[in-house]
């Protein structure tokens, strides 16, 4: 019971600190409620952000260090508060004590002075050694052997993932907002930023690590359990910081390979939605978004296989036809302050573009 209570407090604190209601929206974006779930990797559970529920070696090391720090801090709290209570009870004014009378004064005690000097030094020494050991184990300078290598680029306000693989055309596979990984295989993330400082944090997998402009950081994890891991940008990065959510889908290697093949596959070219494709190319959509063979945008998520994803707008809403149409019509209503403009399409154009995007699987 104390563990569950403490975990709940930590989750609440995380939500308050990051300034987001994402965990109230978990049900909305859960796998079973997403329109594109037929194309998504099957998942067994949704794993909430909780440092006391680790599913990866780095997260487990952080948990162990946290319990040690909390244990020592809790012990010190009990000792100090106990001494305060003892003093309050034992040395309060007695009924028969004359007003103004001073209690007996005791000056100096070598054993006490030595004790409260040496004990804190030992505590600091232990905490320093354990912290350094944890940092050295977590913050590796080279990728673990056989690691899946991914470049993570933070944008205002979405995530870009580039899977590095010399065996695929172009040497990389680019997706947005939803990171897919195989279980029981190390994942090495190279963290970069396209604009301001962001912070990649999925507590059940690893500690937070900043994405800094003109600088590359690294972090790693090994997902040990199948499921959807939730996280959050943990560094204030603008007015949609709270809507810059993290979703990591961990699946069996065979399922991950099948998903990767869908991302490598050629762009879907359905003649029945040619009108929507032409509108996409004619308007500013093609300037910002990339669809392989159609456009080469540089500023917004790659849409080549849009409908293989479960959410839209960096995880703030499920990806289904109605939400997609509403997003195209007026992005500011769904995600106020985002950098995607409304192109003021009429109803027929909206339907055509939506129909085209729905074919991108």
C-alpha positions as CSV (number, residue, x, y, z in Angstrom):
1,X,0.0,0.0,0.0
2,X,2.7,2.6,0.8
3,X,4.4,1.8,-2.5
4,X,1.3,2.3,-4.5
5,X,0.5,5.5,-2.6
6,X,4.1,6.8,-3.2
7,X,3.9,5.9,-6.9
8,X,0.6,7.7,-7.2
9,X,2.2,10.8,-5.6
10,X,5.1,10.7,-8.0
11,X,2.8,10.4,-11.0
12,X,0.8,13.4,-9.8
13,X,4.0,15.4,-9.2
14,X,5.2,14.5,-12.7
15,X,2.0,15.7,-14.2
16,X,2.2,19.0,-12.3
17,X,5.9,19.6,-13.1
18,X,5.5,19.0,-16.8
19,X,2.3,21.0,-16.9
20,X,0.2,18.5,-18.9
21,X,-2.9,16.5,-18.6
22,X,-1.6,13.7,-20.8
23,X,-2.5,11.1,-18.3
24,X,-6.1,12.2,-18.3
25,X,-5.9,11.7,-22.1
26,X,-4.4,8.2,-21.9
27,X,-7.7,6.5,-22.5
28,X,-8.3,8.7,-25.6
29,X,-5.0,7.7,-27.1
30,X,-5.0,4.1,-25.9
31,X,-4.3,1.4,-28.5
32,X,-7.8,0.1,-28.6
33,X,-9.5,3.4,-29.4
34,X,-7.2,4.5,-32.3
35,X,-8.6,4.4,-35.8
36,X,-5.3,3.2,-37.3
37,X,-4.9,0.3,-34.8
38,X,-5.3,-2.3,-37.6
39,X,-2.0,-1.1,-39.0
40,X,-0.2,-0.7,-35.7
41,X,1.9,-3.1,-33.8
42,X,-0.3,-5.1,-31.3
43,X,0.3,-4.2,-27.7
44,X,-0.5,-5.9,-24.5
45,X,-0.6,-3.0,-22.1
46,X,-0.1,0.7,-21.6
47,X,2.8,1.5,-19.2
48,X,2.4,4.8,-17.5
49,X,5.4,7.0,-16.7
50,X,6.6,5.9,-13.3
51,X,10.2,5.7,-12.1
52,X,9.2,3.0,-9.6
53,X,7.9,0.7,-12.3
54,X,11.0,0.1,-14.5
55,X,11.1,-1.9,-17.6
56,X,14.7,-1.3,-18.8
57,X,18.1,-1.5,-17.2
58,X,18.7,2.3,-16.9
59,X,15.3,2.8,-15.4
60,X,16.0,0.0,-12.9
61,X,19.3,1.6,-11.9
62,X,17.6,4.9,-11.3
63,X,14.9,3.1,-9.2
64,X,17.5,1.4,-7.1
65,X,19.4,4.7,-6.5
66,X,16.1,6.5,-5.7
67,X,15.2,3.9,-3.1
68,X,18.6,4.3,-1.5
69,X,18.3,8.1,-1.4
70,X,14.8,7.9,-0.1
71,X,15.7,5.3,2.6
72,X,18.6,7.4,3.9
73,X,16.6,10.6,3.7
74,X,13.7,8.9,5.5
75,X,16.0,7.6,8.2
76,X,17.4,11.1,8.8
77,X,13.9,12.6,8.9
78,X,12.8,10.1,11.5
79,X,15.9,10.7,13.7
80,X,15.8,14.5,13.4
81,X,12.0,14.7,14.0
82,X,12.3,12.2,16.8
83,X,15.0,14.4,18.6
84,X,12.8,17.5,18.1
85,X,9.8,15.7,19.6
86,X,11.9,14.4,22.4
87,X,13.2,17.9,23.2
88,X,9.7,19.4,23.0
89,X,8.2,16.8,25.4
90,X,11.1,16.4,27.8
91,X,12.2,20.0,28.1
92,X,9.0,22.0,28.0
93,X,8.2,24.3,30.9
94,X,7.1,22.3,34.1
95,X,4.0,23.4,36.0
96,X,6.0,24.1,39.2
97,X,8.8,25.9,37.3
98,X,9.1,29.6,38.1
99,X,8.6,32.1,35.3
100,X,11.8,33.2,33.7
101,X,13.8,30.3,35.1
102,X,16.3,28.9,32.6
103,X,16.6,25.1,32.2
104,X,20.0,23.6,33.0
105,X,22.5,24.5,30.3
106,X,24.8,21.8,28.9
107,X,27.8,23.1,26.9
108,X,29.7,20.9,24.4
109,X,30.0,17.2,24.0
110,X,32.9,15.8,22.1
111,X,31.2,12.5,21.3
112,X,28.1,14.3,19.9
113,X,30.2,16.8,17.9
114,X,32.3,13.9,16.4
115,X,29.2,11.9,15.6
116,X,27.3,14.6,13.8
117,X,30.4,15.4,11.8
118,X,31.4,11.9,10.8
119,X,28.0,10.4,10.2
120,X,26.9,13.1,7.6
121,X,30.3,12.7,5.9
122,X,29.8,9.0,5.6
123,X,26.3,9.5,4.2
124,X,27.5,12.0,1.6
125,X,30.4,9.6,0.7
126,X,28.0,6.7,0.2
127,X,25.5,8.7,-1.8
128,X,28.4,10.2,-4.0
129,X,29.8,6.8,-4.8
130,X,26.5,5.1,-5.6
131,X,25.4,8.1,-7.7
132,X,28.7,8.1,-9.7
133,X,28.4,4.3,-10.2
134,X,24.8,4.7,-11.5
135,X,25.8,7.6,-13.8
136,X,28.8,5.6,-15.3
137,X,26.5,2.6,-15.9
138,X,23.7,4.6,-17.5
139,X,25.5,7.3,-19.5
140,X,27.4,5.2,-21.9
141,X,29.8,6.9,-24.4
142,X,29.3,4.2,-27.1
143,X,26.3,2.3,-28.3
144,X,25.8,-1.2,-26.7
145,X,26.7,-4.1,-29.1
146,X,23.9,-4.9,-31.5
147,X,21.9,-1.7,-30.6
148,X,19.2,-0.3,-32.8
149,X,20.4,3.2,-33.6
150,X,17.9,6.1,-33.8
151,X,18.4,9.8,-34.2
152,X,15.8,11.7,-32.2
153,X,15.2,15.3,-33.3
154,X,13.0,17.5,-31.2
155,X,10.8,20.1,-33.0
156,X,8.3,22.6,-31.8
157,X,6.2,20.6,-31.0
158,X,6.7,17.1,-32.3
159,X,9.3,14.3,-32.5
160,X,11.3,13.1,-35.5
161,X,12.8,9.6,-35.4
162,X,15.5,8.5,-38.0
163,X,16.3,4.8,-37.9
164,X,19.9,4.4,-39.1
165,X,20.2,1.3,-41.3
166,X,22.7,1.0,-44.1
167,X,20.7,-1.8,-45.7
168,X,17.6,0.4,-46.5
169,X,17.4,2.9,-49.3
170,X,19.0,6.2,-48.2
171,X,20.5,4.6,-45.1
172,X,17.6,5.6,-42.9
173,X,13.9,5.3,-42.2
174,X,12.1,8.5,-41.0
175,X,9.0,8.5,-38.9
176,X,7.3,10.9,-36.5
177,X,6.1,11.0,-33.0
178,X,5.8,7.3,-32.3
179,X,9.0,5.4,-31.7
180,X,8.8,1.6,-32.4
181,X,11.4,-0.7,-30.9
182,X,11.9,-4.4,-30.4
183,X,11.9,-5.8,-26.9
184,X,15.1,-7.2,-25.4
185,X,17.4,-5.3,-27.8
186,X,19.4,-2.2,-26.8
187,X,18.2,1.1,-28.4
188,X,20.8,3.8,-28.8
189,X,19.3,7.3,-29.2
190,X,21.2,10.3,-30.5
191,X,19.4,13.3,-29.3
192,X,19.3,16.6,-31.3
193,X,17.1,19.7,-31.5
194,X,16.0,21.6,-34.5
195,X,15.1,24.8,-32.5
196,X,15.1,25.1,-28.7
197,X,16.0,22.8,-25.8
198,X,13.7,19.8,-25.4
199,X,14.0,16.8,-23.0
200,X,13.3,13.2,-23.9
201,X,11.8,11.4,-20.9
202,X,10.1,8.0,-20.7
203,X,10.4,7.2,-17.0
204,X,9.8,3.5,-17.3
205,X,12.7,3.2,-19.8
206,X,15.4,5.7,-18.9
207,X,16.2,9.0,-17.2
208,X,15.5,12.3,-18.9
209,X,18.1,13.7,-21.3
210,X,18.1,17.1,-23.0
211,X,18.1,17.8,-26.7
212,X,20.2,20.9,-27.2
213,X,20.6,22.9,-30.4
214,X,23.9,22.4,-32.2
215,X,24.8,19.6,-29.7
216,X,24.3,15.9,-29.7
217,X,23.5,13.9,-26.5
218,X,23.0,10.2,-26.2
219,X,20.9,7.9,-24.1
220,X,19.9,4.2,-24.3
221,X,17.4,1.7,-23.0
222,X,16.3,-1.9,-23.5
223,X,12.6,-2.4,-23.3
224,X,11.9,-5.7,-21.5
225,X,8.1,-5.7,-21.7
226,X,5.8,-5.5,-24.7
227,X,3.5,-2.5,-24.5
228,X,3.0,1.2,-25.1
229,X,5.3,3.4,-22.9
230,X,4.2,7.0,-22.3
231,X,6.4,9.9,-21.6
232,X,6.7,13.7,-22.0
233,X,9.0,16.4,-23.1
234,X,10.4,17.5,-19.7
235,X,11.9,20.8,-20.6
236,X,9.6,23.8,-21.2
237,X,9.9,24.5,-24.9
238,X,7.1,26.8,-25.8
239,X,3.3,27.2,-25.5
240,X,2.7,23.6,-26.7
241,X,5.2,22.0,-24.4
242,X,2.4,20.1,-22.7
243,X,1.3,18.7,-26.0
244,X,4.7,17.3,-27.0
245,X,4.0,13.8,-25.8
246,X,6.2,10.7,-26.1
247,X,4.9,7.2,-27.2
248,X,7.3,4.2,-27.4
249,X,5.8,1.0,-28.8
250,X,7.8,-2.0,-27.8
251,X,7.0,-5.3,-29.6
252,X,8.4,-8.7,-30.4
253,X,11.3,-8.6,-32.9
254,X,9.1,-10.2,-35.6
255,X,6.4,-7.6,-35.1
256,X,9.0,-4.8,-35.1
257,X,10.5,-6.2,-38.4
258,X,7.0,-6.3,-39.9
259,X,6.4,-2.7,-38.9
260,X,9.7,-1.6,-40.3
261,X,8.9,-3.2,-43.6
262,X,5.7,-1.1,-43.8
263,X,7.9,2.0,-43.3
264,X,10.3,1.0,-46.0
265,X,7.5,0.1,-48.5
266,X,7.0,2.5,-51.5
267,X,4.4,5.3,-51.1
268,X,0.9,4.2,-51.7
269,X,-0.4,5.6,-55.0
270,X,-4.2,5.2,-55.2
271,X,-5.7,6.7,-58.4
272,X,-9.0,7.1,-56.7
273,X,-7.7,9.9,-54.5
274,X,-5.8,11.7,-57.2
275,X,-7.8,14.9,-56.5
276,X,-6.6,15.0,-52.9
277,X,-3.0,14.3,-53.9
278,X,-3.1,17.2,-56.4
279,X,-4.5,19.6,-53.8
280,X,-1.8,18.4,-51.3
281,X,0.9,19.2,-53.9
282,X,-0.6,22.5,-55.0
283,X,-1.0,24.0,-51.6
284,X,1.6,24.6,-48.8
285,X,1.2,21.0,-47.5
286,X,4.0,19.8,-49.8
287,X,6.3,22.6,-48.6
288,X,6.3,21.4,-45.0
289,X,5.5,17.7,-45.2
290,X,7.4,14.9,-46.9
291,X,5.6,12.1,-48.8
292,X,8.2,10.1,-50.7
293,X,7.9,10.6,-54.4
294,X,5.3,13.4,-53.9
295,X,6.9,16.1,-51.8
296,X,10.1,16.9,-49.9
297,X,9.0,19.1,-47.0
298,X,11.5,20.1,-44.4
299,X,9.5,21.5,-41.5
300,X,6.8,19.1,-40.4
301,X,6.3,15.3,-39.8
302,X,6.9,12.8,-42.6
303,X,3.5,11.6,-43.8
304,X,4.6,8.8,-46.2
305,X,3.0,6.1,-44.0
306,X,0.8,8.4,-41.8
307,X,-1.9,5.8,-41.2
308,X,0.4,3.3,-39.7
309,X,0.4,5.6,-36.6
310,X,-2.1,5.6,-33.8
311,X,-2.2,9.3,-32.9
312,X,-1.9,12.7,-34.5
313,X,-0.4,16.0,-33.4
314,X,2.3,14.3,-31.3
315,X,0.0,12.1,-29.4
316,X,-2.7,14.6,-28.3
317,X,-5.5,12.9,-30.3
318,X,-6.4,9.5,-31.9
319,X,-5.8,9.2,-35.6
320,X,-9.1,8.5,-37.2
321,X,-10.9,10.1,-40.3
322,X,-12.9,12.6,-38.3
323,X,-10.0,13.8,-36.3
324,X,-7.7,14.0,-39.3
325,X,-10.2,16.1,-41.2
326,X,-10.7,18.4,-38.2
327,X,-6.9,18.7,-37.9
328,X,-6.5,19.7,-41.6
329,X,-9.3,22.2,-41.3
330,X,-8.2,24.0,-38.2
331,X,-5.1,22.7,-36.4
332,X,-5.3,25.5,-33.8
333,X,-8.5,24.2,-32.4
334,X,-6.9,20.8,-31.6
335,X,-3.4,22.2,-30.7
336,X,-3.5,25.9,-30.0
337,X,-0.3,27.7,-30.9
338,X,1.1,24.9,-33.1
339,X,3.0,26.0,-36.2
340,X,0.6,24.4,-38.8
341,X,-1.7,27.0,-40.5
342,X,-5.2,26.4,-41.7
343,X,-5.3,26.6,-45.5
344,X,-9.0,27.5,-45.5
345,X,-10.0,24.6,-47.8
346,X,-13.6,24.2,-48.7
347,X,-15.6,21.2,-47.7
348,X,-14.9,19.3,-51.0
349,X,-11.2,20.0,-50.8
350,X,-11.1,18.9,-47.2
351,X,-12.8,15.6,-48.0
352,X,-10.4,15.0,-50.9
353,X,-7.2,15.7,-48.9
354,X,-8.5,13.6,-46.0
355,X,-9.3,10.7,-48.3
356,X,-5.8,10.9,-49.8
357,X,-4.0,10.9,-46.5
358,X,-6.1,8.0,-45.3
359,X,-4.6,5.8,-48.0
360,X,-1.0,6.4,-46.7
361,X,-0.5,3.2,-44.8
